[in-house]
Each structure stands twice: as C-alpha cells, then as structure tokens.
C-alpha cells in the first residue's frame, strides 16, 4: 500500500522494514504452533467481529472482493496448518482438493466483481500462471534438496522469494528494476496480471522465453543436485 503514492526514501525504508517484520513474524508462526493458531485463527476471528466491521469503508478494503481475498488467504494458511499438525488429514480426500477449491473461489470472484476479461485474456493469464507455477515449484525443489529439513528449507527460501517478488514491485519506480524484472518469471507474471486487469492480453515471445529458460535451467540444476546427492541410487 505504500507504493500507491509518491515514492520517497521514507516510504521505501518503511516498506523494507515492514517486509522484514512480516518475514520474521512468518518464521515465528511457522516454528511455534500456538503462535500460528493465535495469529491466523484467534486474531482474525476477533477482528471479524470487533475491528474490521468498524474499519471497513468505501475503499477497496471495504468491498466484498477484498474480503474474499483476505479470507481465502486465511483459509489456505489454516488448511496447511491442519495438514501439518494433524497428519491423518494428509490422506483425507477433501483436504486434497482444498487448494483447488480456494483457487476456484478466487477465479470466480473476478467476474463476479464486475471485471470481464475476454476469453483471450483468461487463456493468457491461466497459461502464464501455470508456467510460472511450474518454475517456482522446480526452484522450490532445488532448495528442498539442498537443505537438511523442511524448517531450514523454508527459512532459506524466504530470501530469494522476497527478491523475486520485490523486483517487479520496485520496477514501478526504478528503471533498472523494471528492466531486471523482464528477465524474471515473476516480472512476466506481474505484467500479465496488469494486462488482465486492463483486458489487453499481451505476453510477448520474450516473456514466454524467459519463463521457459528459467524452468529449463532450474530443472537442470535440480537434476544435477539430485544425482550429486546420490538419490537416483535409492
């Protein structure tokens, strides 16, 4: 939200500090069960009844579309917490479809909100999203195979994820960052999202090539690390 107004040194520093604080809070809630329950269950329930109804106004934060996004994000977090802390749910058929249901709700919320992208816009967005999801999955596998356990992998991957996400954001006011984002799959995805909102579907061959090259490179690195660690002999 700090980047909807003029960019100043103060706003950038506040944004950086807020990002670091959120990463730290994420680590705390991930490491300690009751911290996660308090942050993602107890506080949202209390805020739903005592805080948010009073603060929701006539801006985007007060519309039903924003609430759908907020609660679907919370539902995703709570769902994965259930899978983590109740192992028997990992074989539950409903829990296997849980992420798909959240995705379906978010997709249906777009046309219901009044935004009417063309068929070409939807096809472009879904195609680019699928390719970017593949790229991020393979990159995540690289960190997973290099780390000792899930906790260390999640900690290590926080930094590159933050870099991949922040470069397109800072590209809004930095020419250098804008050029750099063109060489990242997150930058291509950000441009595709803007095109979907404007109903001007456009992803050039360069963008598709960037995603494809990063998928291929990540896959190659994963295969090399996989063989180096001797997993193919198991």
C-alpha positions as CSV (number, residue, x, y, z in Angstrom):
1,X,0.0,0.0,0.0
2,X,3.0,2.3,0.5
3,X,3.5,2.3,-3.3
4,X,0.3,3.8,-4.4
5,X,1.5,7.3,-3.5
6,X,4.7,9.2,-4.3
7,X,7.9,7.3,-3.7
8,X,10.2,8.8,-1.0
9,X,13.2,7.4,0.9
10,X,11.0,7.2,4.0
11,X,8.3,5.2,2.2
12,X,10.9,2.8,0.8
13,X,12.5,2.3,4.2
14,X,9.1,1.7,5.9
15,X,8.2,-0.8,3.2
16,X,11.6,-2.6,3.7
17,X,11.1,-2.6,7.5
18,X,7.6,-3.9,7.2
19,X,8.7,-6.7,4.8
20,X,11.4,-7.8,7.3
21,X,8.9,-7.7,10.1
22,X,6.5,-9.8,8.2
23,X,9.2,-12.4,7.3
24,X,10.2,-12.5,11.0
25,X,6.5,-12.9,12.0
26,X,6.1,-15.7,9.5
27,X,9.1,-17.5,11.0
28,X,7.6,-17.3,14.5
29,X,4.2,-18.5,13.5
30,X,5.7,-21.4,11.5
31,X,8.0,-22.5,14.2
32,X,5.6,-22.3,17.1
33,X,2.1,-24.0,16.9
34,X,0.3,-21.7,19.3
35,X,1.7,-18.6,17.7
36,X,0.3,-19.7,14.4
37,X,-3.1,-20.5,15.9
38,X,-3.2,-17.2,17.6
39,X,-2.1,-15.2,14.5
40,X,-4.2,-17.0,11.9
41,X,-7.3,-18.2,13.8
42,X,-7.9,-16.3,17.1
43,X,-6.9,-12.8,16.0
44,X,-8.9,-13.0,12.6
45,X,-12.0,-14.2,14.4
46,X,-11.8,-11.4,17.0
47,X,-11.1,-8.8,14.2
48,X,-14.0,-10.1,12.2
49,X,-16.5,-9.2,14.9
50,X,-14.9,-6.3,16.8
51,X,-12.5,-4.4,14.4
52,X,-13.0,-5.0,10.7
53,X,-16.7,-4.1,10.6
54,X,-15.8,-0.7,12.1
55,X,-12.8,0.0,9.8
56,X,-14.2,-1.2,6.5
57,X,-15.0,1.9,4.5
58,X,-15.8,2.9,0.9
59,X,-12.3,2.0,-0.4
60,X,-11.1,-1.3,-1.9
61,X,-10.5,-2.6,1.6
62,X,-14.2,-2.4,2.4
63,X,-15.5,-4.2,-0.7
64,X,-16.6,-7.9,-0.6
65,X,-14.0,-8.7,-3.2
66,X,-11.2,-7.7,-0.8
67,X,-12.8,-9.8,1.9
68,X,-12.9,-12.8,-0.3
69,X,-9.2,-12.5,-1.0
70,X,-8.4,-12.0,2.7
71,X,-10.5,-14.9,4.0
72,X,-9.3,-17.2,1.2
73,X,-5.7,-16.5,2.1
74,X,-6.5,-17.3,5.7
75,X,-8.3,-20.4,4.7
76,X,-5.2,-21.6,2.8
77,X,-2.9,-21.0,5.8
78,X,-5.3,-22.7,8.2
79,X,-5.7,-25.7,5.8
80,X,-1.9,-26.2,5.6
81,X,-1.7,-25.9,9.3
82,X,-4.2,-28.6,9.7
83,X,-2.3,-30.9,7.4
84,X,0.9,-30.2,9.3
85,X,-0.4,-30.7,12.8
86,X,-3.0,-33.5,12.1
87,X,-1.1,-36.0,9.9
88,X,-4.1,-38.3,9.3
89,X,-5.7,-35.4,7.3
90,X,-3.0,-35.8,4.7
91,X,-4.9,-38.8,3.4
92,X,-8.3,-37.1,3.5
93,X,-9.8,-36.7,0.0
94,X,-11.4,-33.4,0.8
95,X,-8.1,-31.9,2.0
96,X,-6.5,-33.0,-1.3
97,X,-9.0,-30.8,-3.1
98,X,-8.8,-28.0,-0.6
99,X,-6.2,-25.8,-2.6
100,X,-8.2,-26.3,-5.8
101,X,-11.4,-25.1,-4.1
102,X,-9.7,-22.0,-2.8
103,X,-8.3,-21.3,-6.3
104,X,-11.8,-21.8,-7.8
105,X,-13.3,-19.3,-5.4
106,X,-10.7,-16.7,-6.3
107,X,-11.2,-17.3,-10.0
108,X,-15.0,-17.0,-9.8
109,X,-14.7,-13.8,-7.7
110,X,-13.1,-12.0,-10.6
111,X,-16.1,-12.0,-13.0
112,X,-18.4,-11.7,-10.0
113,X,-16.7,-8.4,-9.1
114,X,-17.6,-6.8,-12.4
115,X,-14.3,-7.4,-14.2
116,X,-14.9,-9.0,-17.5
117,X,-11.7,-10.2,-19.2
118,X,-12.0,-11.6,-22.7
119,X,-11.5,-15.3,-23.4
120,X,-8.1,-14.5,-24.7
121,X,-7.2,-12.6,-21.5
122,X,-8.2,-15.6,-19.4
123,X,-6.3,-18.0,-21.6
124,X,-3.2,-15.8,-21.4
125,X,-3.4,-15.4,-17.7
126,X,-4.0,-19.1,-16.9
127,X,-1.3,-20.2,-19.3
128,X,1.3,-17.8,-17.8
129,X,0.2,-18.6,-14.3
130,X,0.7,-22.4,-14.9
131,X,4.2,-21.9,-16.4
132,X,5.2,-19.6,-13.5
133,X,3.8,-22.1,-11.0
134,X,6.0,-24.8,-12.7
135,X,9.1,-22.5,-12.5
136,X,8.5,-21.7,-8.8
137,X,7.8,-25.4,-8.0
138,X,11.1,-26.6,-9.5
139,X,13.0,-23.8,-7.8
140,X,11.5,-24.8,-4.5
141,X,12.6,-28.4,-5.2
142,X,16.1,-27.1,-5.5
143,X,16.1,-25.6,-2.1
144,X,14.3,-28.6,-0.7
145,X,17.0,-31.0,-1.9
146,X,19.8,-28.8,-0.6
147,X,18.5,-28.3,2.9
148,X,18.5,-30.7,5.8
149,X,14.8,-30.4,6.7
150,X,11.6,-28.5,5.9
151,X,12.2,-25.9,8.6
152,X,15.7,-24.9,7.2
153,X,14.3,-25.0,3.6
154,X,11.5,-22.6,4.4
155,X,13.9,-20.3,6.2
156,X,16.5,-20.3,3.3
157,X,13.9,-19.9,0.6
158,X,12.4,-16.7,2.2
159,X,15.2,-14.5,0.9
160,X,15.1,-15.5,-2.8
161,X,11.3,-15.4,-2.8
162,X,11.4,-11.9,-1.4
163,X,13.8,-10.8,-4.1
164,X,11.8,-12.4,-6.9
165,X,8.6,-10.7,-5.6
166,X,10.1,-7.3,-4.8
167,X,12.0,-6.6,-8.0
168,X,8.8,-6.3,-10.1
169,X,7.3,-4.1,-7.3
170,X,10.3,-1.8,-7.2
171,X,10.2,-1.8,-11.0
172,X,7.3,0.6,-10.8
173,X,9.6,3.5,-9.9
174,X,13.1,2.2,-10.8
175,X,14.2,1.9,-14.5
176,X,16.9,-0.6,-13.6
177,X,14.5,-2.8,-11.6
178,X,11.9,-2.6,-14.4
179,X,14.5,-3.9,-16.9
180,X,15.6,-6.6,-14.4
181,X,12.0,-7.8,-13.9
182,X,11.7,-8.5,-17.6
183,X,14.2,-11.3,-17.0
184,X,12.3,-12.9,-14.1
185,X,9.2,-15.1,-14.3
186,X,7.7,-13.0,-11.5
187,X,8.1,-9.9,-13.7
188,X,6.3,-11.6,-16.6
189,X,3.5,-12.7,-14.3
190,X,3.2,-9.2,-12.9
191,X,2.9,-7.8,-16.4
192,X,0.3,-10.5,-17.3
193,X,-1.8,-9.5,-14.3
194,X,-1.8,-5.9,-15.3
195,X,-2.8,-6.8,-18.8
196,X,-5.7,-9.0,-17.5
197,X,-7.0,-6.1,-15.4
198,X,-6.9,-3.8,-18.5
199,X,-8.3,-6.6,-20.7
200,X,-5.4,-6.1,-23.1
201,X,-3.9,-9.6,-23.1
202,X,-0.3,-9.5,-24.2
203,X,2.7,-11.6,-23.4
204,X,5.4,-11.4,-26.0
205,X,7.6,-14.2,-27.1
206,X,10.4,-12.8,-24.9
207,X,8.4,-13.2,-21.8
208,X,7.4,-16.8,-22.6
209,X,11.1,-17.5,-23.5
210,X,12.2,-16.1,-20.1
211,X,9.8,-18.4,-18.2
212,X,10.8,-21.4,-20.4
213,X,14.5,-20.7,-19.9
214,X,14.2,-20.4,-16.1
215,X,12.2,-23.7,-16.0
216,X,14.8,-25.5,-18.0
217,X,17.7,-24.0,-16.0
218,X,16.0,-24.8,-12.7
219,X,15.3,-28.4,-13.9
220,X,18.9,-28.9,-15.0
221,X,20.2,-27.7,-11.6
222,X,17.8,-29.9,-9.8
223,X,18.8,-33.0,-11.8
224,X,22.5,-32.3,-11.2
225,X,22.0,-31.8,-7.5
226,X,19.8,-34.9,-7.4
227,X,22.5,-37.0,-8.9
228,X,25.2,-35.4,-6.9
229,X,23.4,-36.4,-3.7
230,X,23.0,-39.9,-4.9
231,X,19.3,-40.0,-4.7
232,X,19.0,-41.9,-8.1
233,X,20.6,-44.9,-6.5
234,X,18.0,-45.3,-3.8
